[in-house]
Structure formats: C-alpha cells, structure tokens
Amino acid sequence: MKFLLRVALMAVLFSYVFPAIVPGVSVHGGFWPEGIVAGFLFAFVGFVLGLLATVISIGTLGIGFIVLVLLQMFIPAVTLQVMSSWFPERLTVVNWEAAIVAGLCIWLVNFVLNRLTSSK
C-alpha cells in the first residue's frame, strides 16, 4: 500500500507540480498513463538504489552509509537524470539545476511521507 501511495504522489509531482515549479523537468503526456509510469519507474529505481546502498554500506563497513546519509538529498536528482537518459521519450530534465530542485522536492515529499506512515 505504501508503494502505491508513493507511486501516486510521484505521478502528481511529475504531472502537475514540476511543470509549475520546475520548468526544466517535464513528463511527456498527462497524469494517466505517463505520470503513473514515471512515478512507478522512479519508485522502482529508488527501491533498487536503496538495496544497492545497503550492499555498499555493508561492503564498506559503514563508511558508505555515512556518505549516503550526508548526500541523501541529492540521490533523487541523480535518479531523475538517469531516468531522463534511459527514458527520453517519457521524461525530460534539461540540466542539473532543474534535477536538483526537483530532487529536493521529491526528497521532501518522501521525508514527510515516511514520517506520516511510520507514526501510525
């Protein structure tokens, strides 16, 4: 259920919020199905990066964990850039500035969502 909520929030961000706030990030199409697909891809890539981060943290005996904690706000920006290069027909990110602003928005939404769902 939490995964579906995250996908829906990402779809809203990609379809409505980013075009209004961050003009450099755009999904080609509307909320359905392009926004949902982009949200699903972002959530799935985030899940895979989380697993990779766990492996790196264990492999480096905790040093990788410290680096990930310090740079966690920029992971969504990197994910956006990777998605725009892998799926250019779905998502466009014009530069790193737009990716960082959108990534910080995504990080903030994920932070609030994690706080709300963990308190229940």
C-alpha positions as CSV (number, residue, x, y, z in Angstrom):
1,M,0.0,0.0,0.0
2,K,2.9,2.4,0.8
3,F,4.4,1.7,-2.6
4,L,1.2,2.5,-4.4
5,L,0.9,5.7,-2.4
6,R,4.4,6.7,-3.3
7,V,3.8,6.0,-7.0
8,A,0.6,8.1,-6.9
9,L,2.4,11.0,-5.2
10,M,5.3,10.8,-7.7
11,A,2.8,10.8,-10.6
12,V,1.2,14.0,-9.1
13,L,4.6,15.6,-8.8
14,F,5.7,14.7,-12.3
15,S,2.4,15.7,-13.9
16,Y,1.3,18.8,-12.0
17,V,3.9,20.2,-9.5
18,F,7.1,20.0,-11.6
19,P,5.7,21.8,-14.6
20,A,4.5,24.6,-12.3
21,I,7.6,24.9,-10.1
22,V,10.5,23.4,-12.0
23,P,10.2,24.3,-15.7
24,G,13.2,22.1,-16.7
25,V,11.5,18.8,-15.6
26,S,8.6,17.5,-17.7
27,V,6.8,14.3,-18.4
28,H,5.7,13.8,-22.0
29,G,1.9,13.3,-21.6
30,G,-0.6,13.7,-18.8
31,F,-1.3,12.1,-15.5
32,W,-2.6,8.9,-17.0
33,P,-0.7,6.8,-18.1
34,E,2.6,8.7,-18.5
35,G,2.7,10.2,-15.0
36,I,1.8,6.9,-13.4
37,V,4.5,5.2,-15.4
38,A,7.1,7.8,-14.5
39,G,6.1,7.5,-10.8
40,F,6.3,3.8,-10.9
41,L,9.7,3.9,-12.6
42,F,11.0,6.4,-10.1
43,A,9.8,4.4,-7.1
44,F,11.2,1.2,-8.5
45,V,14.6,2.8,-9.3
46,G,14.6,4.3,-5.8
47,F,13.9,0.8,-4.3
48,V,16.8,-0.7,-6.3
49,L,19.1,2.1,-5.3
50,G,18.1,1.5,-1.7
51,L,19.1,-2.1,-2.0
52,L,22.4,-1.1,-3.7
53,A,23.0,1.4,-0.9
54,T,22.6,-1.3,1.7
55,V,25.1,-3.5,-0.1
56,I,27.6,-0.6,-0.3
57,S,27.1,0.2,3.4
58,I,27.8,-3.3,4.4
59,G,30.7,-3.7,1.9
60,T,32.4,-0.6,3.2
61,L,31.9,-1.4,6.8
62,G,29.7,1.7,7.4
63,I,31.7,4.3,5.6
64,G,29.4,4.2,2.6
65,F,26.4,4.7,5.0
66,I,27.9,7.9,6.3
67,V,28.4,9.2,2.8
68,L,24.8,8.2,1.8
69,V,23.4,10.0,4.8
70,L,25.3,13.2,4.0
71,L,24.2,13.1,0.4
72,Q,20.7,11.6,0.6
73,M,19.1,14.8,-0.6
74,F,20.9,14.5,-4.0
75,I,20.0,10.9,-4.7
76,P,16.6,11.8,-6.3
77,A,18.4,14.3,-8.6
78,V,20.7,11.6,-9.8
79,T,17.8,9.3,-10.3
80,L,16.0,11.9,-12.3
81,Q,19.0,12.4,-14.6
82,V,19.4,8.6,-15.1
83,M,15.7,8.3,-15.9
84,S,15.8,11.1,-18.4
85,S,18.8,9.5,-20.2
86,W,17.3,6.0,-20.1
87,F,13.7,7.0,-21.0
88,P,13.9,10.2,-23.0
89,E,10.5,9.6,-24.6
90,R,8.9,9.7,-21.1
91,L,10.9,12.3,-19.1
92,T,13.0,15.4,-19.9
93,V,15.4,17.0,-17.5
94,V,17.2,19.9,-19.1
95,N,20.0,20.5,-16.6
96,W,21.4,19.6,-13.2
97,E,19.9,22.7,-11.6
98,A,16.4,21.5,-12.5
99,A,17.2,18.0,-11.4
100,I,18.5,19.2,-8.0
101,V,15.4,21.4,-7.4
102,A,13.0,18.6,-8.4
103,G,15.1,16.1,-6.4
104,L,14.8,18.2,-3.3
105,C,11.0,18.4,-3.8
106,I,10.9,14.6,-4.1
107,W,13.1,14.2,-1.1
108,L,10.9,16.4,1.0
109,V,7.7,14.6,-0.1
110,N,9.4,11.2,0.7
111,F,10.6,12.5,4.1
112,V,7.1,13.7,5.1
113,L,5.5,10.5,3.7
114,N,7.9,8.4,5.8
115,R,7.2,10.4,8.9
116,L,3.5,10.1,8.5
117,T,3.5,6.4,7.7
118,S,6.0,5.5,10.5
119,S,4.0,7.3,13.2
120,K,0.9,5.1,12.6
